[in-house]
Amino acid sequence: MEKQVFLITGGSSGIGLTLADLLSRDGHQVVSLSRSREKIRRALDQYPHLLGKVQFVTGDVTSSEDMEALFSQMASDYGMLHGLVNNAAVLNKGTLETISVPDYRFTLDVNLTGPYLVTRVFLPLLAKASGASVVNISSVAGLKPGTSIAYSVSKAGLDMLTRFLAGDLAPYKIRVNSINPGLVKTNIHLDNKVVSDEAAYENMLEKARKRYPVGRIGEPRDIALMARFLMSDDASWITGSIIPVDGGIMVENDLIPPKETERAPPL
Ligand SMILES: NC(=O)c1ccc[n+]([C@@H]2O[C@H](COP(=O)([O-])OP(=O)(O)OC[C@H]3O[C@@H](n4cnc5c(N)ncnc54)[C@H](OP(=O)(O)O)[C@@H]3O)[C@@H](O)[C@H]2O)c1
């Protein structure tokens, strides 16, 4: 397989880090962008073999200056970009009345304006690859309301960005798709203080497990495998698609009475 170049925003943790590992094992060049050195250190503790394999860089997806500096660096190092994964996001809880206006604005800035900005800056490198792919990591919370108004609105907007760009960038042979994960075990809930501690997080996961039709919540690999597929030539006829990868939570139907038998083991 031809060695390709990928940029993953939020590639130092959770889904982005697992995808960086997968693509790097495939022999590709991966650039992983995130803000803090601390999460990069944590990533390398978890995956020491990625040292020197994945290029971890610091920068903020909401900063034009950071993105333009990274663009210049990658233009000179690689000259083209085969895949961009807009994966970086923040998460918070809150309804219309309980979220603060600065938190609402911040969430939309990172989760929605970030992907717009990064895609805009990197367009010339994506166009050079002829057949590049953009994958936006959205959420089922963008398809039906979740526990954060800002997060749900940001992800619903991201899905429209996907649809819009699929048409807009098709002349450059760039495909654009969304993956909408259900609940996946990563650091997002603890790092963003959506839950207070490990015990509260485990409690949340246990409750969720019972609701998921396939009988388990997601692993980062479940999402990373779909992203890898969407960026491969096997997906060359897929663009503008909004794809839930969610253990069936979007088709959960609590109007059907529970079965008499014990619940089947996970699929
Ligand atoms: N886990 C789930 O249950 C779940 C469900 C549905 C959708 N998703 C989506 O999946 C994606 C990945 O989530 P995850 O669970 O893997 O999250 P995670 O473990 O918290 O990782 C998020 C990554 O984004 C980076 N990041 C955050 N803000 C950034 C910014 N402004 N600029 C650059 N990097 C930034 C973080 O590093 P720094 O903080 O150091 O920047 C980190 O590397 C997100 O889009 C999320 O919304 C997750």
Ligand as a Chemical Component Dictionary entry (heavy atoms), coordinates in Angstrom:
data_LIG
# 
_chem_comp.id                   LIG 
_chem_comp.type                 NON-POLYMER 
_chem_comp.pdbx_formal_charge   0 
_chem_comp.three_letter_code    LIG 
# 
loop_
_chem_comp_atom.comp_id 
_chem_comp_atom.atom_id 
_chem_comp_atom.alt_atom_id 
_chem_comp_atom.type_symbol 
_chem_comp_atom.charge 
_chem_comp_atom.model_Cartn_x 
_chem_comp_atom.model_Cartn_y 
_chem_comp_atom.model_Cartn_z 
_chem_comp_atom.pdbx_ordinal 
LIG N1  N1  N 0  -16.053 9.265  23.871 1  
LIG C1  C1  C 0  -17.304 9.328  23.527 2  
LIG O1  O1  O 0  -18.210 8.794  24.212 3  
LIG C2  C2  C 0  -17.712 10.045 22.268 4  
LIG C3  C3  C 0  -19.032 9.871  21.808 5  
LIG C4  C4  C 0  -19.432 10.534 20.652 6  
LIG C5  C5  C 0  -18.550 11.340 19.955 7  
LIG N2  N2  N 1  -17.269 11.486 20.428 8  
LIG C6  C6  C 0  -16.385 12.357 19.670 9  
LIG O2  O2  O 0  -15.192 11.668 19.357 10 
LIG C7  C7  C 0  -14.112 12.614 19.250 11 
LIG C8  C8  C 0  -12.945 12.158 20.120 12 
LIG O3  O3  O 0  -13.409 12.057 21.451 13 
LIG P1  P1  P 0  -12.638 11.256 22.587 14 
LIG O4  O4  O 0  -13.693 10.651 23.421 15 
LIG O5  O5  O -1 -11.568 10.435 21.991 16 
LIG O6  O6  O 0  -12.038 12.512 23.404 17 
LIG P2  P2  P 0  -10.719 12.733 24.275 18 
LIG O7  O7  O 0  -10.162 11.453 24.740 19 
LIG O8  O8  O 0  -11.095 13.776 25.276 20 
LIG O9  O9  O 0  -9.727  13.382 23.210 21 
LIG C9  C9  C 0  -9.955  14.683 22.737 22 
LIG C10 C10 C 0  -8.694  15.183 22.066 23 
LIG O10 O10 O 0  -8.958  16.495 21.524 24 
LIG C11 C11 C 0  -7.881  17.368 21.898 25 
LIG N3  N3  N 0  -8.404  18.735 21.862 26 
LIG C12 C12 C 0  -9.426  19.266 22.572 27 
LIG N4  N4  N 0  -9.598  20.547 22.265 28 
LIG C13 C13 C 0  -8.663  20.849 21.317 29 
LIG C14 C14 C 0  -8.328  22.033 20.602 30 
LIG N5  N5  N 0  -8.980  23.191 20.797 31 
LIG N6  N6  N 0  -7.323  21.979 19.696 32 
LIG C15 C15 C 0  -6.630  20.824 19.501 33 
LIG N7  N7  N 0  -6.908  19.675 20.140 34 
LIG C16 C16 C 0  -7.906  19.696 21.055 35 
LIG C17 C17 C 0  -7.466  16.841 23.280 36 
LIG O11 O11 O 0  -6.144  17.223 23.664 37 
LIG P3  P3  P 0  -5.860  18.624 24.399 38 
LIG O12 O12 O 0  -6.899  18.809 25.456 39 
LIG O13 O13 O 0  -4.461  18.497 24.928 40 
LIG O14 O14 O 0  -5.965  19.657 23.329 41 
LIG C18 C18 C 0  -7.515  15.343 23.021 42 
LIG O15 O15 O 0  -6.340  14.923 22.339 43 
LIG C19 C19 C 0  -14.700 13.968 19.676 44 
LIG O16 O16 O 0  -15.052 14.680 18.523 45 
LIG C20 C20 C 0  -15.935 13.594 20.450 46 
LIG O17 O17 O 0  -16.906 14.607 20.435 47 
LIG C21 C21 C 0  -16.833 10.858 21.569 48 
# 
loop_
_chem_comp_bond.comp_id 
_chem_comp_bond.atom_id_1 
_chem_comp_bond.atom_id_2 
_chem_comp_bond.value_order 
_chem_comp_bond.pdbx_ordinal 
LIG N1  C1  SING 1  
LIG C1  O1  DOUB 2  
LIG C1  C2  SING 3  
LIG C2  C3  SING 4  
LIG C2  C21 DOUB 5  
LIG C3  C4  DOUB 6  
LIG C4  C5  SING 7  
LIG C5  N2  DOUB 8  
LIG N2  C6  SING 9  
LIG N2  C21 SING 10 
LIG C6  O2  SING 11 
LIG C6  C20 SING 12 
LIG O2  C7  SING 13 
LIG C7  C8  SING 14 
LIG C7  C19 SING 15 
LIG C8  O3  SING 16 
LIG O3  P1  SING 17 
LIG P1  O4  DOUB 18 
LIG P1  O5  SING 19 
LIG P1  O6  SING 20 
LIG O6  P2  SING 21 
LIG P2  O7  DOUB 22 
LIG P2  O8  SING 23 
LIG P2  O9  SING 24 
LIG O9  C9  SING 25 
LIG C9  C10 SING 26 
LIG C10 O10 SING 27 
LIG C10 C18 SING 28 
LIG O10 C11 SING 29 
LIG C11 N3  SING 30 
LIG C11 C17 SING 31 
LIG N3  C12 SING 32 
LIG N3  C16 SING 33 
LIG C12 N4  DOUB 34 
LIG N4  C13 SING 35 
LIG C13 C14 SING 36 
LIG C13 C16 DOUB 37 
LIG C14 N5  SING 38 
LIG C14 N6  DOUB 39 
LIG N6  C15 SING 40 
LIG C15 N7  DOUB 41 
LIG N7  C16 SING 42 
LIG C17 O11 SING 43 
LIG C17 C18 SING 44 
LIG O11 P3  SING 45 
LIG P3  O12 DOUB 46 
LIG P3  O13 SING 47 
LIG P3  O14 SING 48 
LIG C18 O15 SING 49 
LIG C19 O16 SING 50 
LIG C19 C20 SING 51 
LIG C20 O17 SING 52 
# 
